[in-house]
Amino acid sequence: MTAVLPPRADERRSRAGFARLLRAEWTKFRTVRGWVIGTVAAAVVTVLIGLFGTAGPTLNHRPDAIPTAPDGRAVNDSFYFVHRTLQGDGSITVPVTSLTGVISMGPDERRGVEPWAKAGIIVKDGLRPGSRYAAVMATGAHGVRMQHDYVHDTAAPQAVASARWLRLVRSGDLVTGYGSADGAHWTRVGSVRLPGLATGVQAGAFVASPMDIKATSHGAAFDPAVATATFGTAALAGRWTPGTWKGEQVGRAGTSGSYTDTTRGGFTESARGLTVTGAGDIAPIVGGPALGTGYTIENLLVGAFAGILVMAVVGALFVSAEYRRGLIGLTFAASPRRGRVLAAKALVIGSVAFVTGLVAAAVAIPLATARARGHGFFILPVSGWTEVRVVAGTALLFAVASVLALALATLIRRGAAAVTIIVAVLVLPYVLASGALLPDGPSGWLLRVTPAAGFAIQQTVVRYPQVETVYTPSSGYFPLPHWAGFAVLCAYAAVALAAAAHLLRRRDA
């Protein structure tokens, strides 16, 4: 007679059986010297390529100090500022009567206003680059905007999108921007709070013009741009420093990480108002060609694709070696439930790969950072949580790619063929897209529909509509968010694993 166990006892026996199966698979893994060596090699190659693949020859100059916002974000904060001190609450109202510009100095000079050139009024918590601010402005081609603290941008309502009368009102740490078509009827553009705003702030007119950046077949072309705005007489309310306006260049007159002195701003004052010329930008620094002599965190992990490939080889061999040596039959005899065997193998190789990727990323980032800075390059700072996400994300890439290789090797019973597929669908698309070996359109689709989309989990750069640069895969921008790209890779691994489990149950060992 066969005894029927109560449900809980049967469940406990099932868990105990799977735990024994896990231990058996782990014992197999750690006792095969080649697999252990391969795992160590995956970590080492990730660190070494990151260490020596980023820092080129030592620069003959040190990069200028990169301004940082109160949240630690690297920013551009360069513009020409005509200002006075405002003590406490108050307001400034001024018309912007014209905005003109010049793009590309020298023989190729042409008249025109860069689309994100800015002319308006600003309240700033001191003159230190990176300090808090709020501004309302007219732009070259994007209408009236209100921006604050570098990353926040609000378009004016349609009624005042092309307005030339601007007003800023400060009340404590609340700053409100207005626009008007006639100087009599006002529409609120936006209100922002600037926590910790000092009692005495610098306020007045400003002009900035970022470089004109265009994508080319060889990357990107950078053309310096300068803007000139004329302002009518300013109407002031509140306690302002008496006397004349003071003009000052805030930051360097470059933009988007270039920090080159393409022009120095200036201003003139007359009975009719102010004429101000300026270049630069007030915006977050982003990656891509605008980054200049710098690296993002994900650049320091360029060796991860090689480490992942090595771990994929180990993952494929973890099952194909048993087929090649005829040992898979013994494995299934010891554990007839084949789906559980596959699950145990996936859990073991995934866990090993995760730890390998975690250690490799955690070691590569600080070492590569120190080397790059020693060669005169800067590292684009990110928040602590973002760095944790990149390190953990790299570990997850290692894990899921290894499980995908395991599943493919189970399906086709050949480790070499499984690794070839991994190269074709994971590594090759990543190299083609990030290395600018294909046009941007096909590169974008490769990083949407192939497992290579998973590398998006390493991305730290953010696309801002108000920051002009070349947002392409070759510039480090993935077409999918980090979580969505990783989900594409996970979907491939899940489908392959399900198909492998199905075939294991239907065919002979």
C-alpha positions as CSV (number, residue, x, y, z in Angstrom):
1,M,0.0,0.0,0.0
2,T,1.3,3.5,-0.9
3,A,1.1,5.9,2.0
4,V,-0.5,9.3,1.2
5,L,1.2,12.1,2.9
6,P,-0.7,15.2,4.2
7,P,-0.3,18.2,1.9
8,R,2.1,20.0,4.3
9,A,4.3,16.9,4.7
10,D,4.4,16.5,0.9
11,E,5.3,20.1,0.5
12,R,8.1,19.9,3.0
13,R,9.5,16.8,1.3
14,S,9.4,18.6,-2.1
15,R,11.3,21.6,-0.7
16,A,13.9,19.2,0.9
17,G,14.3,17.4,-2.3
18,F,14.9,20.6,-4.3
19,A,17.4,21.8,-1.7
20,R,19.3,18.6,-2.1
21,L,19.2,19.1,-5.9
22,L,20.5,22.6,-5.5
23,R,23.4,21.3,-3.3
24,A,24.2,18.7,-5.9
25,E,24.3,21.2,-8.8
26,W,26.4,23.6,-6.7
27,T,28.8,20.7,-5.9
28,K,29.1,20.0,-9.6
29,F,29.9,23.6,-10.4
30,R,32.5,24.2,-7.8
31,T,34.3,20.9,-8.4
32,V,34.9,21.6,-12.1
33,R,38.0,23.7,-12.2
34,G,37.4,25.1,-15.7
35,W,34.0,26.6,-14.7
36,V,35.5,28.2,-11.5
37,I,38.4,29.6,-13.5
38,G,36.0,30.9,-16.1
39,T,33.9,32.7,-13.4
40,V,37.0,34.3,-12.0
41,A,38.1,35.3,-15.5
42,A,34.8,36.9,-16.2
43,A,35.3,39.2,-13.2
44,V,38.9,40.0,-14.0
45,V,38.3,40.8,-17.7
46,T,35.4,43.2,-16.7
47,V,37.7,45.1,-14.3
48,L,40.8,45.2,-16.6
49,I,38.9,46.4,-19.7
50,G,37.2,49.0,-17.6
51,L,40.5,50.0,-16.1
52,F,42.5,50.3,-19.3
53,G,39.8,50.9,-21.9
54,T,38.6,54.3,-20.7
55,A,41.6,56.5,-19.8
56,G,43.6,57.4,-22.9
57,P,46.8,59.4,-23.0
58,T,47.2,61.9,-20.1
59,L,45.7,65.3,-21.0
60,N,48.1,68.2,-21.0
61,H,45.6,70.1,-19.0
62,R,43.3,69.4,-16.1
63,P,39.6,69.8,-16.7
64,D,37.9,72.8,-15.1
65,A,36.0,72.1,-12.0
66,I,32.5,71.0,-12.9
67,P,29.8,72.9,-11.2
68,T,27.4,70.8,-9.2
69,A,23.8,71.6,-8.2
70,P,22.5,71.2,-4.6
71,D,21.4,67.7,-5.4
72,G,25.0,66.7,-6.6
73,R,24.1,66.7,-10.3
74,A,26.8,68.0,-12.7
75,V,25.6,71.1,-14.5
76,N,26.4,73.8,-16.9
77,D,26.0,77.2,-15.3
78,S,27.5,79.7,-17.7
79,F,25.8,82.9,-18.9
80,Y,26.1,86.6,-18.9
81,F,24.3,88.2,-16.0
82,V,23.4,91.8,-15.5
83,H,22.3,92.0,-11.8
84,R,21.7,93.7,-8.6
85,T,21.0,92.4,-5.1
86,L,17.4,92.0,-4.0
87,Q,16.9,91.8,-0.3
88,G,13.8,89.9,0.7
89,D,10.6,89.9,-1.3
90,G,10.3,91.8,-4.5
91,S,9.8,91.6,-8.3
92,I,11.4,92.6,-11.6
93,T,9.5,93.3,-14.8
94,V,11.1,93.8,-18.1
95,P,10.3,93.6,-21.9
96,V,12.6,91.6,-24.2
97,T,12.4,93.7,-27.3
98,S,14.7,91.6,-29.6
99,L,16.8,88.4,-29.6
100,T,19.4,87.9,-32.3
101,G,22.4,85.6,-32.6
102,V,25.5,84.4,-34.5
103,I,26.4,80.7,-35.0
104,S,29.8,79.4,-35.9
105,M,32.5,82.1,-35.6
106,G,35.2,82.7,-38.3
107,P,34.7,82.2,-42.0
108,D,31.7,80.0,-41.5
109,E,29.9,82.5,-39.4
110,R,26.2,82.8,-40.0
111,R,23.5,84.8,-38.4
112,G,20.8,83.0,-36.5
113,V,19.6,82.2,-33.1
114,E,20.3,78.8,-31.6
115,P,16.9,77.2,-30.8
116,W,17.7,77.0,-27.0
117,A,19.3,80.4,-26.7
118,K,17.8,82.1,-23.6
119,A,17.2,85.7,-22.8
120,G,15.2,86.7,-19.7
121,I,15.3,87.4,-16.0
122,I,16.6,85.3,-13.2
123,V,16.7,85.1,-9.4
124,K,19.8,83.3,-8.3
125,D,21.1,82.3,-4.9
126,G,24.5,83.9,-5.4
127,L,26.9,84.0,-8.3
128,R,28.5,80.6,-7.5
129,P,28.0,78.3,-10.5
130,G,25.6,75.5,-9.4
131,S,23.6,77.6,-7.0
132,R,19.8,77.5,-7.0
133,Y,17.9,79.7,-9.4
134,A,14.5,80.3,-11.1
135,A,14.2,82.1,-14.4
136,V,11.6,83.1,-16.9
137,M,12.8,83.6,-20.5
138,A,12.3,83.9,-24.2
139,T,14.0,81.3,-26.3
140,G,15.3,81.1,-29.8
141,A,12.6,78.7,-31.0
142,H,10.8,77.2,-28.0
143,G,8.7,80.1,-26.8
144,V,8.6,81.5,-23.3
145,R,9.7,79.1,-20.6
146,M,10.2,79.0,-16.9
147,Q,13.1,76.9,-15.7
148,H,14.7,76.3,-12.3
149,D,17.4,74.2,-10.7
150,Y,18.8,73.1,-14.1
151,V,16.5,70.1,-14.8
152,H,13.0,71.7,-14.5
153,D,11.4,73.2,-17.5
154,T,7.9,74.5,-18.0
155,A,6.4,75.9,-21.2
156,A,4.3,79.0,-21.0
157,P,0.6,78.7,-21.7
158,Q,-0.2,79.2,-25.4
159,A,-1.6,82.7,-24.8
160,V,1.8,84.0,-23.8
161,A,4.1,81.5,-25.6
162,S,5.5,84.3,-27.7
163,A,5.2,87.0,-25.2
164,R,8.1,89.5,-24.8
165,W,7.1,91.0,-21.4
166,L,8.5,88.9,-18.5
167,R,8.1,89.2,-14.7
168,L,9.5,87.4,-11.7
169,V,8.1,87.7,-8.2
170,R,9.9,86.5,-5.2
171,S,8.0,85.8,-1.9
172,G,10.2,84.0,0.6
173,D,11.4,80.8,-1.1
174,L,8.5,81.0,-3.7
175,V,9.4,82.4,-7.1
176,T,6.6,83.0,-9.7
177,G,7.1,83.7,-13.3
178,Y,4.7,85.6,-15.6
179,G,4.4,86.5,-19.2
180,S,2.5,89.2,-21.0
181,A,1.9,90.2,-24.6
182,D,1.3,93.9,-23.8
183,G,2.7,94.5,-20.4
184,A,-0.7,95.0,-18.9
185,H,-2.4,91.6,-18.9
186,W,-0.3,88.9,-17.2
187,T,-0.5,85.1,-17.3
188,R,1.3,82.9,-14.8
189,V,3.9,80.7,-16.4
190,G,4.8,78.8,-13.2
191,S,5.7,78.9,-9.5
192,V,8.6,77.1,-7.9
193,R,10.0,76.8,-4.4
194,L,13.7,77.1,-3.8
195,P,14.4,75.7,-0.4
196,G,17.0,77.6,1.6
197,L,17.0,80.6,-0.7
198,A,19.0,83.4,1.0
199,T,17.5,86.7,2.0
200,G,19.8,88.5,-0.4
201,V,19.7,87.1,-3.9
202,Q,21.1,88.3,-7.2
203,A,18.5,89.1,-9.8
204,G,18.4,90.7,-13.2
205,A,18.6,90.1,-16.9
206,F,20.7,87.3,-18.5
207,V,21.6,85.8,-21.9
208,A,22.9,82.3,-22.7
209,S,23.3,80.4,-25.9
210,P,24.5,76.8,-26.0
211,M,26.6,75.4,-28.8
212,D,24.8,74.4,-32.0
213,I,25.2,70.6,-32.1
214,K,24.3,68.6,-35.2
215,A,24.6,64.9,-35.9
216,T,26.9,64.0,-38.7
217,S,28.0,60.7,-40.3
218,H,31.1,60.9,-38.2
219,G,29.5,61.7,-34.9
220,A,28.6,65.4,-34.2
221,A,29.5,68.9,-35.2
222,F,29.8,71.6,-32.6
223,D,29.4,75.2,-33.6
224,P,29.8,78.0,-31.1
225,A,26.8,80.3,-30.8
226,V,26.3,83.7,-29.3
227,A,23.1,85.5,-28.6
228,T,22.3,89.2,-28.1
229,A,19.1,90.5,-26.5
230,T,17.8,94.0,-25.9
231,F,15.7,94.6,-22.8
232,G,13.5,97.6,-22.1
233,T,13.7,99.6,-18.9
234,A,13.3,97.3,-15.9
235,A,10.5,98.0,-13.3
236,L,11.6,97.0,-9.8
237,A,9.6,96.4,-6.6
238,G,11.1,95.7,-3.2
239,R,14.5,96.4,-1.7
240,W,17.1,96.5,-4.5
241,T,20.7,97.7,-4.3
242,P,20.6,101.3,-5.6
243,G,22.8,102.5,-8.4
244,T,23.6,101.0,-11.8
245,W,23.5,97.4,-13.0
246,K,26.6,95.3,-12.7
247,G,27.5,92.9,-15.5
248,E,29.3,89.6,-14.9
249,Q,30.2,86.4,-16.6
250,V,28.9,83.5,-14.5
251,G,31.0,80.3,-15.2
252,R,32.9,79.8,-18.4
253,A,31.5,80.9,-21.7
254,G,31.3,77.4,-23.1
255,T,28.5,74.9,-22.8
256,S,27.6,71.3,-22.6
257,G,30.9,70.2,-21.1
258,S,33.2,71.9,-23.5
259,Y,34.1,74.8,-21.2
260,T,35.9,76.7,-24.0
261,D,36.0,80.5,-24.0
262,T,34.3,80.9,-27.4
263,T,33.2,84.4,-26.3
264,R,33.0,86.7,-23.4
265,G,29.7,88.3,-22.8
266,G,29.0,92.0,-22.2
267,F,26.3,94.6,-21.8
268,T,25.6,98.2,-22.5
269,E,23.1,100.4,-20.6
270,S,21.2,103.3,-22.1
271,A,18.1,105.3,-21.3
272,R,16.1,102.8,-23.2
273,G,17.3,99.8,-21.3
274,L,20.0,97.1,-21.6
275,T,21.7,95.3,-24.5
276,V,23.2,92.0,-23.3
277,T,25.4,89.5,-25.2
278,G,26.2,86.1,-23.9
279,A,27.0,82.4,-24.5
280,G,26.8,79.2,-22.5
281,D,23.9,77.4,-20.9
282,I,22.1,76.8,-17.7
283,A,21.3,73.1,-17.8
284,P,22.3,69.6,-16.6
285,I,25.4,68.1,-18.2
286,V,24.5,65.1,-20.2
287,G,26.5,62.4,-21.8
288,G,27.2,61.8,-25.5
289,P,29.4,64.1,-27.6
290,A,28.6,67.0,-25.2
291,L,30.4,65.3,-22.4
292,G,33.8,66.2,-23.9
293,T,36.8,64.9,-21.9
294,G,34.7,62.9,-19.4
295,Y,33.1,59.6,-18.7
296,T,29.9,58.3,-17.4
297,I,29.7,55.5,-14.8
298,E,28.6,53.1,-17.5
299,N,31.7,54.0,-19.6
300,L,33.8,52.5,-16.8
301,L,31.9,49.2,-17.1
302,V,32.7,48.8,-20.8
303,G,34.4,45.5,-19.9
304,A,31.0,44.1,-18.8
305,F,30.1,42.9,-22.2
306,A,33.3,40.7,-22.3
307,G,32.7,39.5,-18.8
308,I,29.1,38.6,-19.6
309,L,30.3,36.7,-22.7
310,V,32.7,34.6,-20.5
311,M,29.9,33.9,-18.0
312,A,27.6,32.9,-20.9
313,V,30.3,30.3,-22.0
314,V,30.3,29.0,-18.4
315,G,26.5,28.9,-18.3
316,A,26.3,27.0,-21.6
317,L,29.0,24.5,-20.5
318,F,27.2,23.9,-17.2
319,V,24.6,21.8,-19.1
320,S,26.2,21.0,-22.5
321,A,29.2,19.3,-20.8
322,E,26.9,16.7,-19.3
323,Y,25.3,16.0,-22.7
324,R,28.8,15.7,-24.3
325,R,30.1,13.3,-21.7
326,G,26.9,11.3,-21.4
327,L,26.3,12.2,-17.8
328,I,22.9,13.9,-18.2
329,G,21.2,10.5,-18.0
330,L,22.6,9.9,-14.6
331,T,21.4,13.4,-13.5
332,F,17.9,12.6,-14.6
333,A,18.0,9.2,-13.1
334,A,18.9,10.7,-9.7
335,S,16.2,13.4,-10.2
336,P,13.5,12.3,-12.7
337,R,11.7,15.6,-12.5
338,R,13.6,17.3,-15.3
339,G,12.1,20.7,-15.0
340,R,13.4,20.8,-11.4
341,V,16.9,19.9,-12.6
342,L,16.8,22.8,-15.1
343,A,15.5,25.2,-12.4
344,A,18.3,24.1,-10.0
345,K,20.9,24.6,-12.7
346,A,19.5,28.0,-13.6
347,L,19.4,29.1,-10.0
348,V,23.0,28.0,-9.4
349,I,24.5,29.6,-12.5
350,G,22.4,32.7,-12.1
351,S,23.5,33.1,-8.5
352,V,27.1,32.6,-9.3
353,A,26.9,35.0,-12.3
354,F,25.1,37.6,-10.1
355,V,27.9,37.6,-7.5
356,T,30.5,37.7,-10.1
357,G,29.0,40.7,-11.8
358,L,28.4,42.4,-8.5
359,V,32.0,42.1,-7.4
360,A,33.4,43.0,-10.8
361,A,31.3,46.2,-11.1
362,A,31.9,47.2,-7.5
363,V,35.7,46.9,-8.1
364,A,35.8,48.3,-11.6
365,I,34.1,51.6,-10.9
366,P,36.4,53.0,-8.2
367,L,39.6,51.7,-9.9
368,A,38.6,53.0,-13.3
369,T,37.5,56.3,-11.8
370,A,40.8,56.8,-10.1
371,R,42.7,56.0,-13.3
372,A,40.6,58.3,-15.5
373,R,40.9,61.2,-13.1
374,G,44.7,60.6,-12.9
375,H,44.8,61.1,-16.7
376,G,42.9,64.4,-16.5
377,F,39.4,63.1,-17.3
378,F,36.4,63.8,-15.1
379,I,33.6,61.4,-14.2
380,L,30.1,62.6,-14.5
381,P,28.7,62.4,-10.9
382,V,25.5,60.4,-10.1
383,S,23.6,59.9,-7.0
384,G,24.5,57.1,-4.6
385,W,21.3,55.3,-5.5
386,T,22.0,55.5,-9.2
387,E,25.4,54.0,-8.7
388,V,23.9,51.2,-6.6
389,R,21.4,50.6,-9.4
390,V,24.2,50.4,-12.0
391,V,26.2,48.0,-10.0
392,A,23.3,45.8,-9.1
393,G,22.0,46.1,-12.7
394,T,25.4,44.9,-14.1
395,A,25.1,41.9,-11.7
396,L,21.6,41.1,-13.0
397,L,22.9,41.3,-16.6
398,F,25.5,38.7,-15.8
399,A,22.9,36.5,-14.2
400,V,20.2,36.7,-16.8
401,A,22.6,36.3,-19.7
402,S,24.1,33.2,-18.1
403,V,20.6,31.7,-17.6
404,L,19.8,32.5,-21.3
405,A,23.0,30.7,-22.4
406,L,22.1,27.7,-20.1
407,A,18.6,27.5,-21.6
408,L,19.9,27.7,-25.2
409,A,22.5,25.0,-24.5
410,T,19.7,22.8,-23.1
411,L,17.6,23.4,-26.2
412,I,20.3,22.6,-28.7
413,R,22.6,20.4,-26.6
414,R,25.7,22.1,-27.9
415,G,27.6,24.7,-25.8
416,A,29.5,26.2,-28.8
417,A,26.3,26.7,-30.7
418,A,24.6,28.3,-27.7
419,V,27.5,30.7,-27.2
420,T,27.4,31.6,-30.9
421,I,23.7,32.5,-30.5
422,I,24.5,34.6,-27.4
423,V,27.2,36.5,-29.4
424,A,24.8,37.0,-32.3
425,V,21.8,38.3,-30.3
426,L,23.4,39.9,-27.2
427,V,27.0,41.0,-27.8
428,L,27.0,41.8,-31.5
429,P,24.0,44.1,-31.5
430,Y,25.5,46.0,-28.5
431,V,28.8,46.4,-30.2
432,L,27.2,47.4,-33.6
433,A,25.0,50.0,-31.9
434,S,27.3,51.5,-29.4
435,G,30.3,51.5,-31.7
436,A,28.4,53.6,-34.4
437,L,29.0,50.7,-36.9
438,L,25.4,51.1,-38.1
439,P,23.1,54.1,-38.8
440,D,21.2,55.4,-35.8
441,G,17.9,54.1,-37.0
442,P,18.9,50.4,-37.2
443,S,21.0,50.8,-34.0
444,G,18.0,52.0,-32.1
445,W,15.9,49.1,-33.2
446,L,18.6,46.6,-32.3
447,L,18.6,48.0,-28.8
448,R,14.8,47.7,-28.6
449,V,14.1,44.2,-29.9
450,T,17.2,42.1,-29.2
451,P,18.5,40.9,-25.8
452,A,21.1,43.7,-26.1
453,A,18.4,46.0,-24.9
454,G,19.3,44.7,-21.4
455,F,22.4,46.9,-21.4
456,A,20.1,49.8,-20.8
457,I,20.1,48.9,-17.2
458,Q,23.6,50.4,-16.9
459,Q,22.5,53.8,-18.4
460,T,22.9,56.8,-16.1
461,V,22.5,59.7,-18.6
462,V,19.1,61.2,-18.9
463,R,17.5,62.8,-21.9
464,Y,16.3,66.3,-21.3
465,P,14.2,67.9,-24.0
466,Q,15.6,71.3,-23.1
467,V,19.2,70.2,-23.5
468,E,20.4,70.0,-27.1
469,T,22.9,67.2,-27.9
470,V,23.0,64.0,-30.1
471,Y,20.8,61.5,-28.4
472,T,21.8,58.3,-30.3
473,P,23.0,54.8,-29.3
474,S,26.5,55.6,-30.3
475,S,26.4,58.5,-27.9
476,G,25.4,56.3,-25.0
477,Y,21.6,56.8,-25.2
478,F,19.4,53.7,-25.2
479,P,16.0,54.0,-26.8
480,L,14.3,52.3,-23.9
481,P,14.4,53.2,-20.2
482,H,16.7,51.1,-18.1
483,W,14.0,48.9,-16.6
484,A,12.3,48.4,-20.0
485,G,15.5,47.4,-21.7
486,F,16.3,44.9,-19.0
487,A,12.7,43.5,-19.2
488,V,13.4,42.7,-22.9
489,L,16.4,40.6,-21.9
490,C,14.5,38.9,-19.1
491,A,11.7,38.1,-21.6
492,Y,14.1,36.3,-23.9
493,A,15.6,34.3,-21.0
494,A,12.1,33.4,-19.7
495,V,10.9,32.1,-23.1
496,A,14.1,30.2,-23.7
497,L,14.0,28.6,-20.2
498,A,10.3,27.6,-20.7
499,A,11.0,26.1,-24.1
500,A,14.0,24.2,-22.6
501,A,11.9,22.8,-19.8
502,H,9.1,21.8,-22.2
503,L,11.6,19.9,-24.5
504,L,13.3,18.2,-21.6
505,R,10.1,16.6,-20.6
506,R,9.3,15.4,-24.1
507,R,12.5,14.0,-25.4
508,D,15.1,11.5,-24.4
509,A,18.1,12.5,-22.4
